[in-house]
Amino acid sequence: MTDAKPVTRFAPSPTGFLHIGGARTALFNWAFARHHGGTFLLRIEDTDRARSTQEAIDAILDGMSWLGLDADDAPIYQHANAPRHIAIAEQLLADGHAYKCFCTAEEVEAMREKARVEGKPPRYDGTWRDRVASDAPANTPFVVRFKAPQSGETVIDDLVQGRIATANDQFDDLILLRSDGTPTYMLSVVVDDHDMAVTHIIRGDDHMTNAARQAQIYAALGWDVPQFAHIPLIHGADGAKLSKRHGALGVEAYRDMGYLPEAMRNYLARLGWSHGDDEVFSTTQLIDWFGLEAIGKSPARFDTEKLDNVNAQHLNMADDAALVAEAIALNPGLADFETQLTAAMPLLKTRATRLLDIAADAAFLAAQRPIIVDEKLQKHLNEETRPHLQALATALEALDSWTSAEIEAVIKAYMDDNELKMGKLAPAFRASLVGSSQSPGIFDVLALLGKNEALQRLNDKIGA
């Protein structure tokens, strides 16, 4: 690191949702910039106009917003910079670092096939590299190719992967401008990163092969080459390349499944980066601790069970009032029971893995009488259990203090006197009070419902 503040960027292509791998790349760029007091930028690489969609752009922006990965300036749209990219290609032409190639697509494919037959890498053979444009017939379509160095080597001192040297005779002359005059990805990326003053390019190691080519373009233009940091890709828990069956969904899917953004930041950070044995940490700690030197070289493994565990711990640490608001958003029917929900939240959040669990566990508060009983529980309301519920309702009605501890004492005393186990009556209690098996413990349910509501629910089923 120099004394200058770093500038990082996240540059997704808007051809689909913001997936887990992209979200982690954005997070690493954001955390690195925040740690060093630098700048984090967002660039939408929408030069492929046929495949880029507004829906995908919106999904990326929404995903970034939900994750809290705020850019320090408005998004840059790469296609809008095409005139600048074309001007740089023309500059490379004028300086002798690029040339016009008049080969047809069929001729180039024949070159590649010939190389394949000879056991060589399939690539363009440089036919027009040292020829003049006047050799081509008038009005012949052409592409503009970069005149890559043919001797020596290109070295990338990668901040994650280490020193990577590639012999220059391994490169063919890549296309800068297509035959329709539009710039290619490789040129556009270099020009935009330079114009955005990007100092550190942090991205997946599937871009490793691009780094040397891009470094050559920087050198030809006399521009400083940013520092590269190529991070290993994410695999599934089974070690295979991450796919939908492993959970490679859009970020919005994890939001909808009830994960907290702070938990996702925590978990994504641990996919390839570590700080000692710390598994669960705040975003403030992430920013304080983050550094590229702690990124491993091996692929990280995405594990939904670990994500659930991290999320559960963040739910435990979360502000109760914020969780109440989230639960009401998921189940608007709870809005009229905010007081009870607030009282229940310290208990509800310790039981939950995701926000959906809290909303589901709290649903009994808003249930309307008479309670609709789940078919599996209905059988527990029978001639054997109803007399016990009646006796317990009478005993509970005599309580002056309606607390979980007082309720528990009355019920346990009755159980002892009648040589009963709680497992005998608990399903009947749940059927009467909740209607399903998803709720906190019976003593807590009774206390949270309040004396009047709880006894009315019991009496509804005792006389049914």
Sequence and secondary structure as in RCSB ss.txt:
>XXXX:A:sequence
MTDAKPVTRFAPSPTGFLHIGGARTALFNWAFARHHGGTFLLRIEDTDRARSTQEAIDAILDGMSWLGLDADDAP
IYQHANAPRHIAIAEQLLADGHAYKCFCTAEEVEAMREKARVEGKPPRYDGTWRDRVASDAPANTPFVVRFKAPQ
SGETVIDDLVQGRIATANDQFDDLILLRSDGTPTYMLSVVVDDHDMAVTHIIRGDDHMTNAARQAQIYAALGWDV
PQFAHIPLIHGADGAKLSKRHGALGVEAYRDMGYLPEAMRNYLARLGWSHGDDEVFSTTQLIDWFGLEAIGKSPA
RFDTEKLDNVNAQHLNMADDAALVAEAIALNPGLADFETQLTAAMPLLKTRATRLLDIAADAAFLAAQRPIIVDE
KLQKHLNEETRPHLQALATALEALDSWTSAEIEAVIKAYMDDNELKMGKLAPAFRASLVGSSQSPGIFDVLALLG
KNEALQRLNDKIGA
>XXXX:A:secstr
  SS  EEEE   SSS  BHHHHHHHHHHHHHHHHTT EEEEEE    TTT  HHHHHHHHHHHHHHT   SS  
EEGGGGHHHHHHHHHHHHHTTSEEEE   HHHHHHHHHHHHHTTS      TTTTS GGGS TT   EEEE    
SSEEEEEETTTEEEEEEGGG    EEE TTS B HHHHHHHHHHHTT  EEEEEGGGHHHHHHHHHHHHHHT   
 EEEEE  EEETTSSB  GGGT  BHHHHHHTT  HHHHHHHHHTTTB  TT  S  HHHHHHH  GGGB SS E
EE HHHHHHHHHHHHHHS HHHHHHHHHHH GGGGGGHHHHHHHHHHHHHH SSHHHHHHHHHHHH  SS    H
HHHTTSSTTTHHHHHHHHHHHHT SS  HHHHHHHHHHHHHHTT  HHHHHHHHHHHHTSSS SS HHHHHHHH 
HHHHHHHHHHHH  
